[in-house]
Amino acid sequence: MAGSYSNNNNSLLTLRVLFDAIKEHRGPFLDTPQGTADYEEVKSYAARVDSFLRERNITRGDTVAVSMSNTQLAAKIWFSLLREGVSIVPLNPALLDEEIVYILRMAEVKLLISDKNLSSKAKTWCSETSKIPIVIAEDESWNNYSEAEELYVDPADIAVIFFTSGTTGRPKGAMLTHKALIANATSCAKSYRLNSKSAFACPIPIFHSLAATVCLFLPSIIGGRTYLHSPLELKNFVEIVKLLPGKRILVGVPSILEGLVQVSGGKISNIDFTVSGGAALGQNLRERFFNTSQAPLFEGYGTTECGPVISSQLPEAINTTGSVGTPVDEVEVEIRSSDGNKLRAEEVGEIVVRTPALMAGYYDLASATRASIKGGWFYTNDLGYLSKNGELFIVDRLADAITVKGITVLPQNIESILNEHPSVMESAVVGIPDGVGGEVPWAFVRPNPKENAVPSELISFCKKRLPVYAVPKGIELRDFLPKTITGKVLKRTLRQKWL
């Protein structure tokens, strides 16, 4: 059994706030090809940055946006802000400028910290808000500052405000407390049986909640080490991972795993096991990635609002193909009907979750918070079912369900049929108005460049395999499908011309 599966959890400490992990541990932490920053270095660095923050009148409870590449420097900045009790607002530079400006205003950001790579975009965003000052991290002489005395931070303070990707509307800011993020990271550590020898490799940007919790907070809590890398340089990532000390736990999303397969030359070495989340992992990709890495691959499920990890396939578990495993430690999952009743095993309904990692709410959106959290349970808006042995299976997004003449049609069922056709690389199905108050399915297809995709033939293909009401009314061929950083198709964007 690999070292990272060990039952030895002696390194799991009882922590009040996230920065406690940096103070309590010793040894290597943030790896780079040029060298490793240990916990002591991060601790000292954070204290100096906090002197700078106080000089700028940034104090506990303020919000500071961070727009930085996936680097050791970015990780140091995050822990500096957490030490001071500041709420981090991570920015995804792939969002439209208007969405970023909306987030900056919505979250009442007091300062934006950028790196040189993203400074041009950051300056554009700040110019639109007129009031938000910007700091370029590499230009500041942090070492010229003395180490600030550590001030009180409460476990219930908001550590990070993750703005959701906005697949169904405007981004909403999920407020995660120190206590919640510690709970989720600890649950993962226990479920995967990690210890201080565990080492991570992460090509997902830490503005994504999965990367922040599993590749930044979790390693710090167990006293492990981590390597952060840009998702835009995957070939370089494969080469660097070979050279890193210790076998690595690779954390990825399907779009990044696909990219790694394509650039790896058929082999990714030095991987202990891989965890995939953020979007559904197709069986074809699962097999190709396993053949490339020759290491176990575990698929998980989560939502930003829950820390984000809810369930995962695990070492030595059953791990049925198509499942996203069982709930991680201290997390409860139920399947409920539209009227709120708990359903039995293998009955499809909405996935609801009770977890100590639950968000405090959506920033300045009380009504949206009340709609999502009822009686301490988070309603995910995802459809799924639990098997008799407790494994969770995701069926579709509740919001994406299509109502055809009173019949509920799940897009995933149509997509799975389309994806069987050799001319289809991937597909996405949405509901569009039928002109009489209902909906009909409409499909978007990214063709296989090696085949000739013909919409009329694809519709005929569906007619032989689907009920008549589920056959797409039309099919559009697209060179690409719009997606989030995790690979989720932006169906709201596809529906835009009908809205």
N, C-alpha and C positions, 0 to 999 in steps of 0.2 A: 504493500500500500504506500502510495506517495506521501511524502512528509506533510503536504498541505491538507491531507485528509485526517490528520492525527486527532485523537480525542482529547489531547492535552490542551485545555483552555486556560492554563494558569495565567496567560498573558491578558486575559479579559479582566479589566479592572472596573470597579464601580466609579463612574465618572459623573460629575455634575453638568459640565459644559464641554463643548468640543475641544477647546484649547487645553483642557486638563490632560488629554492624551499626549500632547506635545511635551508637557512638563514632566509627565510620569515616565516616559520611555527614553532609552538611550540607544545609540547605534545608528546604522544607516537607515535613511528614510526615502528621500527623493532622488532617484537615479537619473543620470543623463549619460550620454556617451563620453562627455568630458569629465565626469566625476559625480560623486554622490554627496548630497547635503544630509547631515545627520540631524537628529532631533534637537540637539543643543544649538546648532546653527539656525534652525528655523525659529526656535524659541527666542534667541537673541535678535534675529532679524525682525520678528514681529514686534518686539518691545521698542525697537528704533522707529519702525513705521508708525507705531502708535503715538510716539512723540510728535511726529509730523502731523498726524491726524488732529491731535489736540491743538497744535498751532493753527490749524485750519478751522478750529471750532467744530470738528466732527466728533460727536459723542455718542454714548450708548443710546440705542433706539433710533438713531438716524439711518437713512437708507443710502447706500453707496453702490452705484452700478459698476460692474467690472466687464470690460470687453478686452479679452486677452487670448492669445493662442494657448494651446495645450502645452505648457512649459513648467519647469521647476519654479520660475519666477512667479507665474500665476498662482501656483499652489502656496507659495510663501505669502503672497498678498492676501489670499483667502484667509489663511490662519491669522494674519495680522488684524484683519477686520473682525474676525470672530473673537479674538482676544479682547478687543475694545468694546464688544457688545453691539457692534454695528450690524445692521441687516444687509446682507449681500443681495444685490439684484443682478444675476448673471445675464449677459446679453448674447443672443445668438446673431452674429453678424449676417447670417443668410436671410434673416427676415427683411421685409421691405423697410425702407427708411421710415415711412409713415407709421409702421407698427412699432419700431424702436422708439420713435418720438412719443407715441402713445404710452408705451411702457414707462418711459422716463417721467412723463407727467403724472401718469396714474399712480406710480409708486412714490411720488414726491421726492425724487432723488436729489441729494445734496451735493454729490461729487461723483464724477465719472473717472475711473482709473482705466487707462488703456495701455497697450504696448505699441511699439513703433509700427508693427505690421498692420495694425488696425486703426492707427491714429487718424488717418485721413477720413475714414468713415465716421469715427467718433467725433471729430471736430464738426462734421456736417450735422450730426444729430444734435450736438450741443448748441450749434448756431440756431437751430430751429426752436430751441427752448429758451434761449436768451439768458437764462439765469444759472445754468448748471456749469460750474467750472470743471475743467478737464486736467488730468495729470497724466503725463507719459512716464510710465514706471521706470524705464531705463534711464531717463534723464534726471531722476531724483537721486541725490547723494544720501541714501538712507543711512549709510555708515557714519555720516557726520553728526547724526543725532544721538543723543544719549538714550539709554534704555528707560522707557517710561515705567513707572510703578504700575503694577497690574491692579485694575479696578474690579469692583464686583460686577459679575454678569449672572443673571438668573437662568436656571434651566428652562423656564417658560418664556424667555426672551426669544424673539424671532431671529433665527440664525440666517436663513436664506429664504428669499421670495422667488420661487421658480415660476416664471410665466409660461403657462401651457402653450403648446404649439399653435393653438387656434385652428384645429382641423374642422371645427363646427361653428366658429364665430370669433369674436375678438379674444385675444389672449387674456387669460385670467391669472392673477398672481396667487399661487398656492403658498401660504405662509407656513414654513416648517420651523419648529422650535429646536433648540439645542437638544432638549429631552427627546423629541420625536426622532431626530436624525441619529442620535446615539442608540435609541431603541432599535431602529431598523438595521443599522450597521451591526449591532450586537446579535440580532436575530439571524442575520446572514452568516456571521462568524460561527455561531453555534450550529446552524443547519449544515454548513459546509465543513464543519470541524476544522476550522483554521486556527493557526497559532502564530507566534512571532517569527517563525521561519517562512511563513507564507509571503510570496512576492507576486506582484501584479504587473501586467503590461496593458496599457489602456490607450487605444487610438480613438476613443470617443471624447469629444470636448467636454470639459467639466461644467459647462453651462447646462449640460443635460443632467437631470437628477440621478440617473443610473450611474453615470461616471463619477459624480460628486460623492454619492453615498458609498458605492462599492470600490472605487479606485482611489479615493482620497480619504474619506472619513474612516472607512473600515480598516485599511492598513494602519492608520494612526492609532486606532483603538486597540488593535492587537499587538502593536509594536512591530509591525512588518515593514515592508518597503514597497515602493511603487514607481513605475515609469510611465510618464504621460507623453503622448506623441500626437502630432497633427494627423487628422484623417486624410489630409491632402497629399501625404507622402508615404503611402503604404509600402511601396517597394523598399524604401529606406527603413521603415519600421521592421520589416521581416529580417533585414540584415542586422539591425541593431539588437533585436531580441535574441539572436543567436549568441551574442557576446555578453549579455547581461548575466550577472552572477545569480545562480539559483534558477530552477525551473519556474516558469511564470504561469500564473492564472490569467488567461487572456479574457478580457471582457469586451464584447462587441455587440453590434446590432447587425441584422441581416445584410443591409447594404454594404457595410464595412467588411463583413465576412466574405461577401461575394467579391469585393475588390481585392481582398487578400488572396483569395484563390487565383484570381486572374494574374496577379503580379508575382506570385511566389515561385513560379517555375515548377510547381508540383510538390513542393515541400516547405513546410513551416516547422522549424525545429525549436527545441527548448520550451515547449508548452506542456504544462502539467495537466491542465484541463481548460476548457473554454466554457464561458457562460454567455448565452445570447438572450437579449431582451429588447424591449422597445417596439417590436413589431413581430408578426408571425414569421416563423422560420419554416420555409418549405422543405419537404422531404428531399427533393433533389439537391438543394443547397446543403442540407445537413450531411448527406452522404458524400458530396464532393469535398466539403470542408474536413470531414473526418478523415477521408483518404489523404488529404493534404497535410494534416497535422498529426495524424495517428495518435490522437489524444481524446479522451472522453469529451463529449459536447452536451451540455445541459441547457435546456430552454427554460426561461422563466417568464413571469408575467407580473406587471405592476402598473401603478398609476402614480404620477407625480404627487398627488394628494395623499398617498399612503407611504411616502418616504423614500423610494417608490416601490420597493420589492414586496410583493404579496405572496407569490408562490414560485417554486422552482423544482425542476428535476434535480435529483441529488445523488451523490455517490452511494452505491449499495442499495438504491431504491428500485422500484419496479420500472419506472420511467417508460410508460407505454408510448409508442409512437403517436404523435399528434397532441399529447397532453402537455401542459405547462407545469407538471409536477403537483406537489402537495404544498399547502401553506407553510411558510417558514415559521420558525420558532415564535410563539406567542401571538400569531396571527390567526384569526378565525375567518372562514369564508362560508357563506350561505348562498343558496340560489332561491330567489323569491319571485313570485308571480306578480302581475301588474297591480294586484290589490294588496300586495305586501305579505302574502302568506308564504311560509317556507315550503319549498318543493322537495320531493323525494329524489333519491339518486337517479341519474340519467334523465331527469325532466329538465327541459330547457327553460331558463328564466333569467332575470337580471342578477348579475354577480354583485353581492353586497359584502362588505368587509368591515371587521372590527379589529383595530390594531393600535398598539401604543404609539405607533409612528404617524397617526392621523394628523393631518394639517390642523392648524388653529382656525383656518377659514381662508376664504378668498379675500385678498386685500381690497377693502372698501367696497365689497359686494355682498352685503348681508343677505339679500334675497337669494342669490346664487348659492351661498353657503347653506342656507336653510333647505334649499331644494336638494342638495347633495348629501347632507348629513342629517340623519333622522334617528333619534334615540341612540346616538353613539356609533351608528353604522354608516359607512360611506357607500352610497349608491353609485356604482361605477359607470352606468350607462352602457355596459358591455353585456352581451348575452352569452351564456355558457351553461355547462352542467357539470356536476360532480359524479364520477363513476362510483361503483359500489366499494371500491378500495380507497376512495377519497382523493383521487386525482382530478384535477381541474382541466376542463376542455373549453376553449374559447370558440364560440360559434360566430359572432358578429358584433358590430356596434349597434346598440339599440336605436341610436339616432339615424343609422343608415338603413334600417329596415324599410322596405317599400310596401305600400298598401295598394294592391291591385284589386279593384272592385271588392273591397272588404277583406281580401285575403292577404296575409302577411307573407312577403317574399324576402328571403335573406340574400343579399348580394353575394355573400361568400359561396352560396350553393351554385350560383350562375358562374361566378369566377372560376370555381374549381373545374367546371365542365369546359369552359373556354380554354383554360390552361392545359387541358389534355390534348388540344389540337396541336399538331406539330408546327403550324405556322404562327403560334402565339407564344411570345416570351413571357408576357404578363398581361393582366387585365384588371379593370376596375369597373364596377357597375354601380350606377346611381339611379335614383328615382327622379323622373321628370314629370311635369304636369301632363295629364291626358286630355285636358280641355273641358272636362266635365266634373272637376272637383276631386279627381283621384290621381293616381300615378301609374306610370309604366316604366319598366326597366330600360335603361339605355347603357350601352357598353362602350368602353374605351379600351383599345387594344394596342400594345406595343408589339409589333410583328417580329418574328424571328427573321433576321436578315438573310438566312440561308433558305427560306421558304417564301412562297408567294401567298400572302394573306389576302383573301377576298371576302369582304363583309357578307355578301349574300351566301357564300358557302359556309361561313361561320354560323350564320343564323340557321341554315339548314341542319348543321351539325347539332345545334342546341335543340332544335325541334324534335330530334330523334331521342333526346336524353332528358328533356325537361317538360313539365306540364305547360300547356299552351300559354297560361297566364304569366309564366316565368321566363318565356323566351324574350330576349331583348327586342324592343321595337326598332332599334337601330344600332349600328356599330360604327364607331369612328376609329380610324387608325392614327396613332400618334407616335412620333419619334421617341418621346419620353412621357412619363406620367409625373406630374408634380408631386413632390414628396417632402416630408419633414426630414430633419437630419437623421432620424432613426429609421427612415425608410417607409414610414406610413404614408399612404397615398392621401393627398389633400383633396378629398372628394368635394369639399365646399368649393374649391377652385374649379373643378370639373363641372359643377352645377351652375357656375356663375352666370352663364348666358341665359339661364332659365329663371333666375331669381328676379 
